[in-house]
Amino acid sequence: MVLFSVLSNNLYSVLLNGHCSSVSIMRYSNQTVVQLDCVCAHHPTLLHTHSQQGMKAHSIVLQENPSSITPITPHALFLQYTDAHGTRHDPEIYPRPHGEVYVCGVMEDPAPPPDHPAEVCPTHGACAMLQQAAADVSNTLNTILENTMENTQSTGGVEYTQGVSSKHHAVLVQEQACLLPTSPDNAPLVGKVPGGVQGLYVAAGHGCWGILNGPATGLAMAELIVEGHAHSVDICGLDPGRFVKRLARR
């Protein structure tokens, strides 16, 4: 028996005798991947479920003024910053080659993701806070327009200025936002997809720690698929079916 299962508006799987035989991504690339075992390591906009959310993270890109007296040094900064409203943030500043600086660290509460990643728009206030934090850390990263008064002279009690110039210490190049995949209990989803479908797995929801936890997650998934259980890493608490069980108890 072949069953066509809709996992979301964008992701479809073909079940053959209760076993996942292929996955089709219809909206983005219209591609079908035929595989006996399928692992969904997905972005939150791809698979809409009650257990998958997206936390909006903001970032900005600054460009150092080439004429800056104090150039940016190649040091990453991990800060604890309190804004003008008394709210604490944890911004991070990463210098890049050629005077470019990446600043991130303002999160918004998790919410259901939109249908497409391009629909994730930055919140201006969050990006403005990152600009202010960068300016407070270093004058070289200040994007606020300043007026510089030069050669102020006085003649007969009247002051006048020759050469009024405006300059930026840095230029705001980009404001952006993305969704970090999360779950209601902030733990990743690693294991078999609930519902009795064989050969369909999920490995997602790591938030901002996906790169760090990726190797261990990959090892656990390989063991689970090939050997039937993960023995190098304890993933019992990461079972995607935990949310189904909680809903059934209500």
LINMO-V520839 format. One record per residue. N is the residue number from 0. RES is the residue in three letters. SS is DSSP state (@ for helix, = for strand, . for the rest). PHI is phi as a letter, one per 40 degrees, with the letter a starting at -180 (NA if undefined). D_FIRST is the distance of its C-alpha to the first C-alpha in Angstrom with 1 decimal. Layout:
N:RES:SS:PHI:D_FIRST  N:RES:SS:PHI:D_FIRST
//
This chain:
0:MET:.:NA:0.0  1:VAL:=:b:3.8  2:LEU:=:b:6.5  3:PHE:=:c:10.1  4:SER:=:b:12.5  5:VAL:=:c:16.3  6:LEU:.:c:18.4  7:SER:.:a:21.5  8:ASN:.:c:23.1  9:ASN:.:b:23.1  10:LEU:=:b:20.3  11:TYR:=:b:16.6  12:SER:=:b:13.7  13:VAL:=:b:10.4  14:LEU:=:b:8.0  15:LEU:=:b:5.8  16:ASN:.:f:5.0  17:GLY:.:g:7.9  18:HIS:=:b:9.9  19:CYS:=:c:11.7  20:SER:=:b:11.7  21:SER:=:a:14.1  22:VAL:=:b:16.6  23:SER:=:b:18.4  24:ILE:=:b:21.9  25:MET:.:c:22.6  26:ARG:.:c:26.0  27:TYR:.:c:28.1  28:SER:.:b:27.1  29:ASN:.:f:24.0  30:GLN:=:b:22.7  31:THR:=:b:19.3  32:VAL:=:b:19.3  33:VAL:=:c:16.7  34:GLN:.:a:17.0  35:LEU:.:c:15.4  36:ASP:.:b:17.5  37:CYS:=:b:18.6  38:VAL:=:b:21.9  39:CYS:=:c:23.0  40:ALA:.:b:26.8  41:HIS:.:b:27.4  42:HIS:.:c:30.3  43:PRO:.:c:30.5  44:THR:.:c:30.1  45:LEU:.:c:26.7  46:LEU:.:b:24.8  47:HIS:.:c:26.1  48:THR:.:b:25.6  49:HIS:.:c:28.1  50:SER:.:b:28.8  51:GLN:.:b:29.6  52:GLN:=:b:33.0  53:GLY:=:b:35.4  54:MET:=:c:39.1  55:LYS:=:c:41.2  56:ALA:=:b:43.5  57:HIS:=:b:46.5  58:SER:=:a:48.4  59:ILE:=:b:51.2  60:VAL:=:b:52.6  61:LEU:=:b:56.4  62:GLN:=:b:58.5  63:GLU:=:c:61.8  64:ASN:.:c:65.0  65:PRO:.:d:66.2  66:SER:.:c:69.8  67:SER:.:c:69.0  68:ILE:.:c:71.7  69:THR:.:b:69.4  70:PRO:.:c:66.3  71:ILE:.:c:63.0  72:THR:.:c:62.7  73:PRO:.:c:59.5  74:HIS:.:b:58.8  75:ALA:.:c:55.7  76:LEU:=:b:56.6  77:PHE:=:b:54.7  78:LEU:.:b:56.6  79:GLN:.:b:57.0  80:TYR:=:b:58.3  81:THR:=:b:59.5  82:ASP:.:c:59.6  83:ALA:.:c:62.3  84:HIS:.:c:60.5  85:GLY:.:g:60.5  86:THR:.:c:56.7  87:ARG:=:c:55.9  88:HIS:=:b:53.5  89:ASP:.:b:52.6  90:PRO:.:c:52.9  91:GLU:=:b:52.5  92:ILE:=:b:54.4  93:TYR:=:b:53.5  94:PRO:=:c:55.9  95:ARG:.:b:54.4  96:PRO:@:c:56.3  97:HIS:@:g:58.7  98:GLY:@:g:59.6  99:GLU:=:c:56.2  100:VAL:=:b:55.4  101:TYR:=:b:52.0  102:VAL:=:b:52.4  103:CYS:=:a:49.6  104:GLY:=:h:49.2  105:VAL:=:b:48.9  106:MET:=:b:45.8  107:GLU:.:b:44.6  108:ASP:.:d:42.7  109:PRO:.:d:38.9  110:ALA:=:a:37.2  111:PRO:.:d:33.9  112:PRO:.:c:33.5  113:PRO:.:c:33.7  114:ASP:.:c:31.0  115:HIS:.:a:32.7  116:PRO:@:d:35.0  117:ALA:@:c:37.7  118:GLU:@:c:38.1  119:VAL:.:c:39.5  120:CYS:.:b:43.3  121:PRO:.:c:46.1  122:THR:.:c:48.4  123:HIS:@:d:52.0  124:GLY:@:c:53.6  125:ALA:@:c:51.5  126:CYS:@:c:52.3  127:ALA:@:c:56.0  128:MET:@:c:56.1  129:LEU:@:c:54.9  130:GLN:@:c:57.7  131:GLN:@:c:60.2  132:ALA:@:c:59.1  133:ALA:@:c:59.4  134:ALA:@:c:62.9  135:ASP:@:c:64.0  136:VAL:@:c:63.1  137:SER:.:a:64.8  138:ASN:@:c:67.0  139:THR:@:c:65.5  140:LEU:@:c:62.2  141:ASN:.:c:63.9  142:THR:.:b:62.4  143:ILE:.:c:65.0  144:LEU:.:c:67.5  145:GLU:=:b:71.0  146:ASN:=:b:74.4  147:THR:=:b:76.8  148:MET:.:c:80.5  149:GLU:.:b:82.7  150:ASN:.:f:86.5  151:THR:=:c:87.6  152:GLN:=:b:91.3  153:SER:=:b:93.9  154:THR:=:b:96.8  155:GLY:.:g:99.3  156:GLY:.:g:97.0  157:VAL:=:b:94.1  158:GLU:=:c:91.0  159:TYR:=:a:88.9  160:THR:=:b:86.0  161:GLN:.:b:85.6  162:GLY:.:g:82.1  163:VAL:.:c:79.5  164:SER:=:b:76.1  165:SER:=:b:72.6  166:LYS:=:a:70.1  167:HIS:.:b:66.7  168:HIS:.:c:66.4  169:ALA:=:a:62.7  170:VAL:=:b:60.4  171:LEU:=:c:57.2  172:VAL:=:c:54.7  173:GLN:=:a:51.4  174:GLU:=:b:49.9  175:GLN:=:a:46.2  176:ALA:=:a:43.6  177:CYS:=:a:40.1  178:LEU:=:b:37.6  179:LEU:=:c:37.3  180:PRO:=:c:33.9  181:THR:=:b:34.6  182:SER:.:b:33.2  183:PRO:.:d:35.0  184:ASP:.:b:36.5  185:ASN:.:g:37.3  186:ALA:.:b:35.3  187:PRO:.:c:32.6  188:LEU:=:b:28.9  189:VAL:=:b:27.9  190:GLY:=:i:24.9  191:LYS:=:c:21.2  192:VAL:.:c:19.9  193:PRO:.:c:19.7  194:GLY:.:h:16.9  195:GLY:.:g:15.0  196:VAL:.:c:13.2  197:GLN:=:c:13.8  198:GLY:.:g:15.6  199:LEU:=:b:16.9  200:TYR:=:b:20.7  201:VAL:=:b:23.6  202:ALA:=:a:27.2  203:ALA:=:a:29.4  204:GLY:.:g:32.1  205:HIS:.:c:35.0  206:GLY:@:g:37.5  207:CYS:@:c:40.3  208:TRP:@:b:39.8  209:GLY:@:c:36.7  210:ILE:@:c:38.8  211:LEU:@:c:40.6  212:ASN:@:c:37.5  213:GLY:@:d:35.2  214:PRO:@:d:36.1  215:ALA:@:c:35.6  216:THR:@:c:32.3  217:GLY:@:c:31.0  218:LEU:@:c:32.2  219:ALA:@:c:30.6  220:MET:@:c:27.2  221:ALA:@:c:27.5  222:GLU:@:c:28.3  223:LEU:@:c:25.6  224:ILE:@:c:22.9  225:VAL:@:c:24.5  226:GLU:@:b:26.1  227:GLY:.:g:24.2  228:HIS:.:a:27.2  229:ALA:.:c:30.0  230:HIS:.:b:33.4  231:SER:.:c:35.7  232:VAL:.:b:35.2  233:ASP:.:c:34.7  234:ILE:.:b:31.9  235:CYS:@:d:31.5  236:GLY:@:c:33.2  237:LEU:@:b:31.1  238:ASP:.:d:27.7  239:PRO:.:d:25.9  240:GLY:.:c:24.9  241:ARG:@:c:28.6  242:PHE:@:c:28.7  243:VAL:@:c:25.9  244:LYS:@:c:27.9  245:ARG:@:c:31.0  246:LEU:@:c:29.7  247:ALA:@:c:28.5  248:ARG:@:c:32.1  249:ARG:.:c:33.7
//
